[in-house]
C-alpha cells in the first residue's frame, strides 16, 4: 500500500490540533465531498486516543506500536502501513524513537 504524497482541492484549517503537551500535533483537511482527514506528527511517548467515528490511521513515515482497546495484541506499523480503529473505541499508540507521521481518515 502506498500513502498519498499530496491532496488536491482541499481546505486546510490553520489552527493545529495539539494533544499531550505538543507531543501529538495535527492539522485538519476538509474535502469537497464533505470528508475529513488529519495530517499529524507523533513524537516519542505513549498516548491513548478515543474514537467517536471509525478511523483509518495510515503511517507515512517512522513507526509506532499500537494496541486497540479490547485487544491484548500489540502490532508494529511503519511507513506504508495502516490500521483501523472502530467507532466508539480507542487505542494506545507508542513511538519509541524519531517521529511517526500519519494521515487519519474518518471513515464512520
Biopython code that builds the backbone (N, CA, C, O; Angstrom):
import numpy as np
from Bio.PDB.StructureBuilder import StructureBuilder

atoms = [
    (1, "UNK", "N", (0.851, -1.190, 0.000)),
    (1, "UNK", "CA", (0.000, 0.000, 0.000)),
    (1, "UNK", "C", (0.884, 1.237, 0.000)),
    (1, "UNK", "O", (1.886, 1.306, 0.712)),
    (2, "UNK", "N", (0.500, 2.199, -0.801)),
    (2, "UNK", "CA", (1.264, 3.432, -0.877)),
    (2, "UNK", "C", (0.411, 4.583, -0.386)),
    (2, "UNK", "O", (-0.708, 4.782, -0.859)),
    (3, "UNK", "N", (0.934, 5.335, 0.555)),
    (3, "UNK", "CA", (0.212, 6.500, 1.059)),
    (3, "UNK", "C", (0.310, 7.640, 0.064)),
    (3, "UNK", "O", (1.316, 7.773, -0.632)),
    (4, "UNK", "N", (-0.726, 8.465, -0.011)),
    (4, "UNK", "CA", (-0.656, 9.619, -0.912)),
    (4, "UNK", "C", (0.427, 10.590, -0.463)),
    (4, "UNK", "O", (0.675, 10.748, 0.732)),
    (5, "UNK", "N", (1.066, 11.236, -1.425)),
    (5, "UNK", "CA", (2.101, 12.217, -1.087)),
    (5, "UNK", "C", (1.532, 13.629, -1.061)),
    (5, "UNK", "O", (2.172, 14.549, -0.552)),
    (6, "UNK", "N", (0.314, 13.807, -1.614)),
    (6, "UNK", "CA", (-0.327, 15.120, -1.575)),
    (6, "UNK", "C", (-1.824, 14.952, -1.773)),
    (6, "UNK", "O", (-2.289, 13.943, -2.302)),
    (7, "UNK", "N", (-2.569, 15.962, -1.335)),
    (7, "UNK", "CA", (-4.007, 16.023, -1.545)),
    (7, "UNK", "C", (-4.302, 17.301, -2.311)),
    (7, "UNK", "O", (-3.759, 18.358, -1.990)),
    (8, "UNK", "N", (-5.161, 17.215, -3.323)),
    (8, "UNK", "CA", (-5.530, 18.381, -4.120)),
    (8, "UNK", "C", (-6.930, 18.843, -3.754)),
    (8, "UNK", "O", (-7.754, 18.064, -3.277)),
    (9, "UNK", "N", (-7.184, 20.125, -3.986)),
    (9, "UNK", "CA", (-8.516, 20.704, -3.820)),
    (9, "UNK", "C", (-9.101, 20.466, -2.426)),
    (9, "UNK", "O", (-10.218, 19.968, -2.287)),
    (10, "UNK", "N", (-8.330, 20.828, -1.399)),
    (10, "UNK", "CA", (-8.789, 20.692, -0.016)),
    (10, "UNK", "C", (-8.717, 22.046, 0.682)),
    (10, "UNK", "O", (-8.035, 22.966, 0.230)),
    (11, "UNK", "N", (-9.431, 22.140, 1.784)),
    (11, "UNK", "CA", (-9.314, 23.287, 2.676)),
    (11, "UNK", "C", (-8.519, 22.819, 3.883)),
    (11, "UNK", "O", (-8.895, 21.853, 4.546)),
    (12, "UNK", "N", (-7.420, 23.506, 4.164)),
    (12, "UNK", "CA", (-6.590, 23.177, 5.326)),
    (12, "UNK", "C", (-6.900, 24.171, 6.437)),
    (12, "UNK", "O", (-6.799, 25.383, 6.245)),
    (13, "UNK", "N", (-7.277, 23.648, 7.602)),
    (13, "UNK", "CA", (-7.528, 24.524, 8.740)),
    (13, "UNK", "C", (-6.192, 24.892, 9.377)),
    (13, "UNK", "O", (-5.363, 24.021, 9.639)),
    (14, "UNK", "N", (-5.990, 26.165, 9.621)),
    (14, "UNK", "CA", (-4.687, 26.622, 10.103)),
    (14, "UNK", "C", (-4.475, 26.367, 11.586)),
    (14, "UNK", "O", (-3.329, 26.270, 12.025)),
    (15, "UNK", "N", (-5.534, 26.256, 12.368)),
    (15, "UNK", "CA", (-5.399, 26.002, 13.796)),
    (15, "UNK", "C", (-5.032, 24.535, 14.010)),
    (15, "UNK", "O", (-5.756, 23.636, 13.581)),
    (16, "UNK", "N", (-3.917, 24.306, 14.670)),
    (16, "UNK", "CA", (-3.448, 22.945, 14.922)),
    (16, "UNK", "C", (-4.274, 22.275, 16.012)),
    (16, "UNK", "O", (-4.788, 22.936, 16.914)),
    (17, "UNK", "N", (-4.393, 20.964, 15.917)),
    (17, "UNK", "CA", (-4.940, 20.127, 16.977)),
    (17, "UNK", "C", (-3.738, 19.666, 17.798)),
    (17, "UNK", "O", (-2.917, 18.895, 17.303)),
    (18, "UNK", "N", (-3.624, 20.121, 19.030)),
    (18, "UNK", "CA", (-2.448, 19.833, 19.853)),
    (18, "UNK", "C", (-2.873, 18.975, 21.042)),
    (18, "UNK", "O", (-3.775, 19.339, 21.797)),
    (19, "UNK", "N", (-2.206, 17.828, 21.195)),
    (19, "UNK", "CA", (-2.516, 16.887, 22.262)),
    (19, "UNK", "C", (-1.258, 16.580, 23.066)),
    (19, "UNK", "O", (-0.142, 16.711, 22.564)),
    (20, "UNK", "N", (-1.447, 16.173, 24.308)),
    (20, "UNK", "CA", (-0.346, 15.693, 25.151)),
    (20, "UNK", "C", (0.830, 16.666, 25.175)),
    (20, "UNK", "O", (1.971, 16.292, 24.900)),
    (21, "UNK", "N", (0.529, 17.929, 25.512)),
    (21, "UNK", "CA", (1.561, 18.964, 25.642)),
    (21, "UNK", "C", (2.423, 19.103, 24.392)),
    (21, "UNK", "O", (3.624, 19.356, 24.484)),
    (22, "UNK", "N", (1.811, 18.938, 23.230)),
    (22, "UNK", "CA", (2.522, 19.135, 21.970)),
    (22, "UNK", "C", (3.250, 17.911, 21.449)),
    (22, "UNK", "O", (3.966, 18.005, 20.452)),
    (23, "UNK", "N", (3.088, 16.770, 22.091)),
    (23, "UNK", "CA", (3.764, 15.549, 21.614)),
    (23, "UNK", "C", (3.019, 14.899, 20.450)),
    (23, "UNK", "O", (3.572, 14.055, 19.746)),
    (24, "UNK", "N", (1.751, 15.301, 20.252)),
    (24, "UNK", "CA", (0.973, 14.875, 19.085)),
    (24, "UNK", "C", (0.310, 16.136, 18.530)),
    (24, "UNK", "O", (-0.416, 16.836, 19.237)),
    (25, "UNK", "N", (0.574, 16.412, 17.247)),
    (25, "UNK", "CA", (0.053, 17.625, 16.615)),
    (25, "UNK", "C", (-0.464, 17.254, 15.230)),
    (25, "UNK", "O", (0.196, 16.533, 14.482)),
    (26, "UNK", "N", (-1.659, 17.758, 14.894)),
    (26, "UNK", "CA", (-2.194, 17.502, 13.561)),
    (26, "UNK", "C", (-2.901, 18.739, 13.028)),
    (26, "UNK", "O", (-3.217, 19.670, 13.769)),
    (27, "UNK", "N", (-3.140, 18.722, 11.718)),
    (27, "UNK", "CA", (-3.939, 19.744, 11.051)),
    (27, "UNK", "C", (-5.060, 19.048, 10.295)),
    (27, "UNK", "O", (-4.881, 17.953, 9.762)),
    (28, "UNK", "N", (-6.210, 19.694, 10.257)),
    (28, "UNK", "CA", (-7.388, 19.129, 9.624)),
    (28, "UNK", "C", (-7.489, 19.562, 8.169)),
    (28, "UNK", "O", (-7.269, 20.725, 7.831)),
    (29, "UNK", "N", (-7.832, 18.589, 7.307)),
    (29, "UNK", "CA", (-8.100, 18.842, 5.891)),
    (29, "UNK", "C", (-9.556, 18.529, 5.624)),
    (29, "UNK", "O", (-10.045, 17.467, 6.009)),
    (30, "UNK", "N", (-10.266, 19.457, 4.957)),
    (30, "UNK", "CA", (-11.659, 19.264, 4.585)),
    (30, "UNK", "C", (-11.745, 19.101, 3.072)),
    (30, "UNK", "O", (-11.189, 19.900, 2.319)),
    (31, "UNK", "N", (-12.449, 18.054, 2.635)),
    (31, "UNK", "CA", (-12.551, 17.734, 1.213)),
    (31, "UNK", "C", (-13.907, 18.178, 0.669)),
    (31, "UNK", "O", (-14.876, 18.315, 1.415)),
    (32, "UNK", "N", (-13.956, 18.401, -0.641)),
    (32, "UNK", "CA", (-15.178, 18.894, -1.292)),
    (32, "UNK", "C", (-16.356, 17.946, -1.086)),
    (32, "UNK", "O", (-17.504, 18.392, -1.078)),
    (33, "UNK", "N", (-16.100, 16.655, -0.919)),
    (33, "UNK", "CA", (-17.185, 15.691, -0.744)),
    (33, "UNK", "C", (-17.678, 15.625, 0.707)),
    (33, "UNK", "O", (-18.531, 14.802, 1.042)),
    (34, "UNK", "N", (-17.136, 16.497, 1.560)),
    (34, "UNK", "CA", (-17.558, 16.533, 2.948)),
    (34, "UNK", "C", (-16.725, 15.680, 3.884)),
    (34, "UNK", "O", (-16.914, 15.730, 5.099)),
    (35, "UNK", "N", (-15.805, 14.898, 3.337)),
    (35, "UNK", "CA", (-14.963, 14.050, 4.192)),
    (35, "UNK", "C", (-13.872, 14.885, 4.858)),
    (35, "UNK", "O", (-13.589, 16.013, 4.455)),
    (36, "UNK", "N", (-13.279, 14.303, 5.875)),
    (36, "UNK", "CA", (-12.264, 14.999, 6.670)),
    (36, "UNK", "C", (-11.119, 14.042, 6.980)),
    (36, "UNK", "O", (-11.331, 12.857, 7.238)),
    (37, "UNK", "N", (-9.909, 14.578, 6.949)),
    (37, "UNK", "CA", (-8.708, 13.844, 7.342)),
    (37, "UNK", "C", (-7.874, 14.762, 8.220)),
    (37, "UNK", "O", (-8.036, 15.982, 8.191)),
    (38, "UNK", "N", (-6.987, 14.173, 8.996)),
    (38, "UNK", "CA", (-5.976, 14.973, 9.678)),
    (38, "UNK", "C", (-4.612, 14.446, 9.280)),
    (38, "UNK", "O", (-4.434, 13.249, 9.053)),
    (39, "UNK", "N", (-3.654, 15.352, 9.200)),
    (39, "UNK", "CA", (-2.246, 15.021, 8.950)),
    (39, "UNK", "C", (-1.500, 15.369, 10.218)),
    (39, "UNK", "O", (-1.634, 16.481, 10.730)),
    (40, "UNK", "N", (-0.708, 14.427, 10.739)),
    (40, "UNK", "CA", (-0.093, 14.730, 12.010)),
    (40, "UNK", "C", (1.245, 14.089, 12.253)),
    (40, "UNK", "O", (1.745, 13.276, 11.475)),
    (41, "UNK", "N", (1.806, 14.504, 13.390)),
    (41, "UNK", "CA", (3.099, 14.025, 13.880)),
    (41, "UNK", "C", (2.922, 13.512, 15.296)),
    (41, "UNK", "O", (2.212, 14.109, 16.105)),
    (42, "UNK", "N", (3.582, 12.388, 15.589)),
    (42, "UNK", "CA", (3.599, 11.853, 16.944)),
    (42, "UNK", "C", (5.053, 11.739, 17.369)),
    (42, "UNK", "O", (5.836, 11.008, 16.764)),
    (43, "UNK", "N", (5.401, 12.474, 18.418)),
    (43, "UNK", "CA", (6.759, 12.442, 18.963)),
    (43, "UNK", "C", (6.868, 11.290, 19.951)),
    (43, "UNK", "O", (5.845, 10.737, 20.355)),
    (44, "UNK", "N", (8.079, 10.912, 20.352)),
    (44, "UNK", "CA", (8.236, 9.772, 21.254)),
    (44, "UNK", "C", (7.400, 9.890, 22.525)),
    (44, "UNK", "O", (7.330, 10.942, 23.161)),
    (45, "UNK", "N", (6.772, 8.775, 22.867)),
    (45, "UNK", "CA", (5.934, 8.685, 24.055)),
    (45, "UNK", "C", (4.850, 7.654, 23.828)),
    (45, "UNK", "O", (4.763, 7.046, 22.761)),
    (46, "UNK", "N", (4.020, 7.462, 24.852)),
    (46, "UNK", "CA", (2.897, 6.532, 24.764)),
    (46, "UNK", "C", (1.622, 7.312, 25.057)),
    (46, "UNK", "O", (1.537, 8.017, 26.062)),
    (47, "UNK", "N", (0.627, 7.184, 24.175)),
    (47, "UNK", "CA", (-0.576, 8.000, 24.240)),
    (47, "UNK", "C", (-1.820, 7.141, 24.010)),
    (47, "UNK", "O", (-1.763, 6.129, 23.311)),
    (48, "UNK", "N", (-2.933, 7.549, 24.600)),
    (48, "UNK", "CA", (-4.205, 6.858, 24.362)),
    (48, "UNK", "C", (-5.167, 7.832, 23.696)),
    (48, "UNK", "O", (-5.315, 8.975, 24.129)),
    (49, "UNK", "N", (-5.818, 7.359, 22.634)),
    (49, "UNK", "CA", (-6.825, 8.143, 21.933)),
    (49, "UNK", "C", (-8.141, 7.393, 21.929)),
    (49, "UNK", "O", (-8.170, 6.178, 21.733)),
    (50, "UNK", "N", (-9.215, 8.105, 22.142)),
    (50, "UNK", "CA", (-10.551, 7.556, 21.992)),
    (50, "UNK", "C", (-11.102, 7.975, 20.648)),
    (50, "UNK", "O", (-10.710, 9.007, 20.104)),
    (51, "UNK", "N", (-12.016, 7.174, 20.109)),
    (51, "UNK", "CA", (-12.619, 7.498, 18.817)),
    (51, "UNK", "C", (-14.121, 7.680, 18.972)),
    (51, "UNK", "O", (-14.774, 6.962, 19.729)),
    (52, "UNK", "N", (-14.650, 8.644, 18.250)),
    (52, "UNK", "CA", (-16.089, 8.800, 18.139)),
    (52, "UNK", "C", (-16.519, 8.061, 16.877)),
    (52, "UNK", "O", (-17.344, 7.149, 16.923)),
    (53, "UNK", "N", (-15.944, 8.471, 15.754)),
    (53, "UNK", "CA", (-16.183, 7.792, 14.481)),
    (53, "UNK", "C", (-15.056, 6.787, 14.235)),
    (53, "UNK", "O", (-13.989, 6.873, 14.842)),
    (54, "UNK", "N", (-15.309, 5.832, 13.334)),
    (54, "UNK", "CA", (-14.265, 4.891, 12.937)),
    (54, "UNK", "C", (-13.153, 5.662, 12.222)),
    (54, "UNK", "O", (-13.412, 6.649, 11.533)),
    (55, "UNK", "N", (-11.924, 5.202, 12.396)),
    (55, "UNK", "CA", (-10.767, 5.875, 11.808)),
    (55, "UNK", "C", (-9.840, 4.873, 11.130)),
    (55, "UNK", "O", (-9.740, 3.717, 11.539)),
    (56, "UNK", "N", (-9.170, 5.344, 10.088)),
    (56, "UNK", "CA", (-8.057, 4.615, 9.490)),
    (56, "UNK", "C", (-6.816, 5.471, 9.701)),
    (56, "UNK", "O", (-6.773, 6.628, 9.281)),
    (57, "UNK", "N", (-5.820, 4.908, 10.343)),
    (57, "UNK", "CA", (-4.547, 5.593, 10.581)),
    (57, "UNK", "C", (-3.510, 5.025, 9.618)),
    (57, "UNK", "O", (-3.124, 3.861, 9.723)),
    (58, "UNK", "N", (-3.062, 5.857, 8.678)),
    (58, "UNK", "CA", (-2.031, 5.476, 7.717)),
    (58, "UNK", "C", (-0.710, 6.075, 8.178)),
    (58, "UNK", "O", (-0.625, 7.278, 8.425)),
    (59, "UNK", "N", (0.310, 5.252, 8.296)),
    (59, "UNK", "CA", (1.622, 5.727, 8.731)),
    (59, "UNK", "C", (2.411, 6.141, 7.486)),
    (59, "UNK", "O", (2.650, 5.335, 6.587)),
    (60, "UNK", "N", (2.806, 7.405, 7.455)),
    (60, "UNK", "CA", (3.508, 7.978, 6.299)),
    (60, "UNK", "C", (5.020, 7.836, 6.462)),
    (60, "UNK", "O", (5.728, 7.567, 5.491)),
    (61, "UNK", "N", (5.519, 8.017, 7.693)),
    (61, "UNK", "CA", (6.959, 7.924, 7.969)),
    (61, "UNK", "C", (7.132, 7.533, 9.434)),
    (61, "UNK", "O", (6.258, 7.779, 10.266)),
    (62, "UNK", "N", (8.266, 6.925, 9.731)),
    (62, "UNK", "CA", (8.531, 6.496, 11.099)),
    (62, "UNK", "C", (7.803, 5.203, 11.410)),
    (62, "UNK", "O", (7.346, 4.504, 10.506)),
    (63, "UNK", "N", (7.697, 4.888, 12.700)),
    (63, "UNK", "CA", (6.985, 3.680, 13.098)),
    (63, "UNK", "C", (6.390, 3.869, 14.484)),
    (63, "UNK", "O", (6.765, 4.773, 15.230)),
    (64, "UNK", "N", (5.443, 2.981, 14.807)),
    (64, "UNK", "CA", (4.765, 3.040, 16.094)),
    (64, "UNK", "C", (4.247, 1.654, 16.445)),
    (64, "UNK", "O", (4.086, 0.797, 15.575)),
    (65, "UNK", "N", (3.990, 1.447, 17.718)),
    (65, "UNK", "CA", (3.310, 0.229, 18.143)),
    (65, "UNK", "C", (1.921, 0.628, 18.609)),
    (65, "UNK", "O", (1.730, 1.697, 19.189)),
    (66, "UNK", "N", (0.950, -0.246, 18.346)),
    (66, "UNK", "CA", (-0.453, 0.082, 18.589)),
    (66, "UNK", "C", (-1.154, -1.104, 19.253)),
    (66, "UNK", "O", (-0.972, -2.257, 18.864)),
    (67, "UNK", "N", (-1.958, -0.785, 20.264)),
    (67, "UNK", "CA", (-2.841, -1.774, 20.884)),
    (67, "UNK", "C", (-4.247, -1.203, 20.871)),
    (67, "UNK", "O", (-4.514, -0.174, 21.492)),
    (68, "UNK", "N", (-5.146, -1.874, 20.160)),
    (68, "UNK", "CA", (-6.531, -1.441, 20.095)),
    (68, "UNK", "C", (-7.237, -1.774, 21.405)),
    (68, "UNK", "O", (-6.953, -2.801, 22.021)),
    (69, "UNK", "N", (-8.156, -0.907, 21.834)),
    (69, "UNK", "CA", (-8.952, -1.183, 23.027)),
    (69, "UNK", "C", (-9.628, -2.545, 22.884)),
    (69, "UNK", "O", (-10.152, -2.876, 21.820)),
    (70, "UNK", "N", (-9.613, -3.328, 23.955)),
    (70, "UNK", "CA", (-10.254, -4.631, 23.943)),
    (70, "UNK", "C", (-9.401, -5.742, 23.380)),
    (70, "UNK", "O", (-9.836, -6.892, 23.335)),
    (71, "UNK", "N", (-8.198, -5.424, 22.950)),
    (71, "UNK", "CA", (-7.290, -6.427, 22.396)),
    (71, "UNK", "C", (-6.031, -6.482, 23.247)),
    (71, "UNK", "O", (-5.624, -5.477, 23.831)),
    (72, "UNK", "N", (-5.418, -7.653, 23.316)),
    (72, "UNK", "CA", (-4.138, -7.761, 24.024)),
    (72, "UNK", "C", (-2.964, -7.688, 23.058)),
    (72, "UNK", "O", (-1.813, -7.565, 23.478)),
    (73, "UNK", "N", (-3.259, -7.764, 21.750)),
    (73, "UNK", "CA", (-2.203, -7.764, 20.734)),
    (73, "UNK", "C", (-1.628, -6.365, 20.541)),
    (73, "UNK", "O", (-2.364, -5.382, 20.461)),
    (74, "UNK", "N", (-0.304, -6.294, 20.466)),
    (74, "UNK", "CA", (0.396, -5.052, 20.131)),
    (74, "UNK", "C", (1.035, -5.273, 18.768)),
    (74, "UNK", "O", (1.796, -6.222, 18.579)),
    (75, "UNK", "N", (0.724, -4.396, 17.819)),
    (75, "UNK", "CA", (1.265, -4.512, 16.463)),
    (75, "UNK", "C", (2.134, -3.307, 16.142)),
    (75, "UNK", "O", (1.887, -2.196, 16.611)),
    (76, "UNK", "N", (3.156, -3.552, 15.334)),
    (76, "UNK", "CA", (4.074, -2.505, 14.884)),
    (76, "UNK", "C", (3.663, -2.073, 13.477)),
    (76, "UNK", "O", (3.415, -2.908, 12.608)),
    (77, "UNK", "N", (3.593, -0.759, 13.267)),
    (77, "UNK", "CA", (3.249, -0.203, 11.963)),
    (77, "UNK", "C", (4.339, 0.762, 11.533)),
    (77, "UNK", "O", (4.778, 1.607, 12.312)),
    (78, "UNK", "N", (4.772, 0.627, 10.280)),
    (78, "UNK", "CA", (5.773, 1.515, 9.706)),
    (78, "UNK", "C", (5.224, 2.209, 8.483)),
    (78, "UNK", "O", (4.058, 2.038, 8.129)),
    (79, "UNK", "N", (6.066, 2.990, 7.838)),
    (79, "UNK", "CA", (5.666, 3.743, 6.649)),
    (79, "UNK", "C", (5.025, 2.817, 5.622)),
    (79, "UNK", "O", (5.544, 1.742, 5.322)),
    (80, "UNK", "N", (3.877, 3.260, 5.087)),
    (80, "UNK", "CA", (3.180, 2.492, 4.062)),
    (80, "UNK", "C", (2.178, 1.493, 4.616)),
    (80, "UNK", "O", (1.553, 0.759, 3.850)),
    (81, "UNK", "N", (2.012, 1.452, 5.944)),
    (81, "UNK", "CA", (1.041, 0.538, 6.543)),
    (81, "UNK", "C", (-0.075, 1.339, 7.205)),
    (81, "UNK", "O", (0.025, 2.557, 7.356)),
    (82, "UNK", "N", (-1.138, 0.642, 7.598)),
    (82, "UNK", "CA", (-2.256, 1.327, 8.256)),
    (82, "UNK", "C", (-2.929, 0.390, 9.245)),
    (82, "UNK", "O", (-2.726, -0.823, 9.219)),
    (83, "UNK", "N", (-3.735, 0.982, 10.119)),
    (83, "UNK", "CA", (-4.605, 0.205, 10.993)),
    (83, "UNK", "C", (-5.934, 0.931, 11.115)),
    (83, "UNK", "O", (-6.006, 2.152, 10.974)),
    (84, "UNK", "N", (-6.985, 0.162, 11.380)),
    (84, "UNK", "CA", (-8.329, 0.704, 11.508)),
    (84, "UNK", "C", (-8.778, 0.627, 12.959)),
    (84, "UNK", "O", (-8.480, -0.338, 13.663)),
    (85, "UNK", "N", (-9.489, 1.642, 13.394)),
    (85, "UNK", "CA", (-10.000, 1.718, 14.766)),
    (85, "UNK", "C", (-11.520, 1.842, 14.683)),
    (85, "UNK", "O", (-12.031, 2.727, 13.998)),
    (86, "UNK", "N", (-12.249, 0.957, 15.379)),
    (86, "UNK", "CA", (-13.711, 1.044, 15.333)),
    (86, "UNK", "C", (-14.235, 2.320, 15.981)),
    (86, "UNK", "O", (-13.551, 2.942, 16.793)),
    (87, "UNK", "N", (-15.451, 2.700, 15.614)),
    (87, "UNK", "CA", (-16.127, 3.832, 16.249)),
    (87, "UNK", "C", (-16.364, 3.526, 17.721)),
    (87, "UNK", "O", (-16.487, 2.367, 18.117)),
    (88, "UNK", "N", (-16.427, 4.587, 18.528)),
    (88, "UNK", "CA", (-16.695, 4.463, 19.972)),
    (88, "UNK", "C", (-15.722, 3.492, 20.629)),
    (88, "UNK", "O", (-16.118, 2.664, 21.451)),
    (89, "UNK", "N", (-14.458, 3.597, 20.265)),
    (89, "UNK", "CA", (-13.420, 2.705, 20.772)),
    (89, "UNK", "C", (-12.201, 3.558, 21.113)),
    (89, "UNK", "O", (-12.332, 4.707, 21.535)),
    (90, "UNK", "N", (-11.015, 2.982, 20.925)),
    (90, "UNK", "CA", (-9.795, 3.734, 21.169)),
    (90, "UNK", "C", (-8.574, 2.863, 20.967)),
    (90, "UNK", "O", (-8.675, 1.685, 20.624)),
    (91, "UNK", "N", (-7.417, 3.469, 21.187)),
    (91, "UNK", "CA", (-6.171, 2.735, 21.011)),
    (91, "UNK", "C", (-5.049, 3.411, 21.777)),
    (91, "UNK", "O", (-5.066, 4.617, 22.022)),
    (92, "UNK", "N", (-4.066, 2.585, 22.150)),
    (92, "UNK", "CA", (-2.806, 3.075, 22.700)),
    (92, "UNK", "C", (-1.811, 3.088, 21.567)),
    (92, "UNK", "O", (-1.729, 2.129, 20.799)),
    (93, "UNK", "N", (-1.052, 4.166, 21.452)),
    (93, "UNK", "CA", (-0.025, 4.255, 20.415)),
    (93, "UNK", "C", (1.274, 4.695, 21.069)),
    (93, "UNK", "O", (1.281, 5.593, 21.910)),
    (94, "UNK", "N", (2.377, 4.058, 20.679)),
    (94, "UNK", "CA", (3.679, 4.387, 21.251)),
    (94, "UNK", "C", (4.704, 4.565, 20.141)),
    (94, "UNK", "O", (4.813, 3.751, 19.224)),
    (95, "UNK", "N", (5.448, 5.654, 20.258)),
    (95, "UNK", "CA", (6.583, 5.912, 19.374)),
    (95, "UNK", "C", (7.809, 5.891, 20.270)),
    (95, "UNK", "O", (7.889, 6.651, 21.234)),
    (96, "UNK", "N", (8.770, 5.019, 19.955)),
    (96, "UNK", "CA", (9.942, 4.887, 20.821)),
    (96, "UNK", "C", (11.104, 5.761, 20.384)),
    (96, "UNK", "O", (11.930, 6.152, 21.208)),
    (97, "UNK", "N", (11.178, 6.078, 19.075)),
    (97, "UNK", "CA", (12.248, 6.969, 18.608)),
    (97, "UNK", "C", (11.816, 7.637, 17.320)),
    (97, "UNK", "O", (10.980, 7.115, 16.583)),
    (98, "UNK", "N", (12.393, 8.792, 17.058)),
    (98, "UNK", "CA", (12.032, 9.537, 15.858)),
    (98, "UNK", "C", (10.625, 10.095, 15.962)),
    (98, "UNK", "O", (10.084, 10.259, 17.056)),
    (99, "UNK", "N", (10.048, 10.380, 14.821)),
    (99, "UNK", "CA", (8.701, 10.947, 14.744)),
    (99, "UNK", "C", (7.883, 10.083, 13.799)),
    (99, "UNK", "O", (8.330, 9.780, 12.693)),
    (100, "UNK", "N", (6.689, 9.683, 14.221)),
    (100, "UNK", "CA", (5.764, 8.985, 13.323)),
    (100, "UNK", "C", (4.869, 10.038, 12.684)),
    (100, "UNK", "O", (4.283, 10.872, 13.374)),
    (101, "UNK", "N", (4.772, 9.990, 11.364)),
    (101, "UNK", "CA", (3.894, 10.887, 10.615)),
    (101, "UNK", "C", (2.701, 10.083, 10.135)),
    (101, "UNK", "O", (2.856, 8.948, 9.685)),
    (102, "UNK", "N", (1.496, 10.669, 10.228)),
    (102, "UNK", "CA", (0.306, 9.894, 9.875)),
    (102, "UNK", "C", (-0.735, 10.716, 9.144)),
    (102, "UNK", "O", (-0.730, 11.946, 9.173)),
    (103, "UNK", "N", (-1.637, 9.984, 8.479)),
    (103, "UNK", "CA", (-2.873, 10.511, 7.910)),
    (103, "UNK", "C", (-3.997, 9.764, 8.617)),
    (103, "UNK", "O", (-4.036, 8.534, 8.603)),
    (104, "UNK", "N", (-4.897, 10.497, 9.225)),
    (104, "UNK", "CA", (-6.061, 9.891, 9.872)),
    (104, "UNK", "C", (-7.287, 10.202, 9.027)),
    (104, "UNK", "O", (-7.623, 11.367, 8.811)),
    (105, "UNK", "N", (-7.957, 9.151, 8.547)),
    (105, "UNK", "CA", (-9.198, 9.309, 7.784)),
    (105, "UNK", "C", (-10.360, 8.905, 8.678)),
    (105, "UNK", "O", (-10.319, 7.868, 9.339)),
    (106, "UNK", "N", (-11.395, 9.735, 8.689)),
    (106, "UNK", "CA", (-12.587, 9.435, 9.476)),
    (106, "UNK", "C", (-13.547, 8.690, 8.560)),
    (106, "UNK", "O", (-14.083, 9.262, 7.611)),
    (107, "UNK", "N", (-13.761, 7.405, 8.849)),
    (107, "UNK", "CA", (-14.450, 6.516, 7.910)),
    (107, "UNK", "C", (-15.831, 6.094, 8.393)),
    (107, "UNK", "O", (-16.501, 5.300, 7.733)),
    (108, "UNK", "N", (-16.262, 6.614, 9.533)),
    (108, "UNK", "CA", (-17.566, 6.172, 10.025)),
    (108, "UNK", "C", (-18.443, 7.328, 10.388)),
    (108, "UNK", "O", (-19.579, 7.130, 10.820)),
]
sb = StructureBuilder()
sb.init_structure("model")
sb.init_model(0)
sb.init_chain("A")
sb.init_seg("    ")
for serial, (resi, resn, name, xyz) in enumerate(atoms, 1):
    if name == "N":
        sb.init_residue(resn, " ", resi, " ")
    sb.init_atom(name, np.array(xyz, "f"), 0.0, 1.0, " ", f" {name:<3s}", serial, name[0])
structure = sb.get_structure()
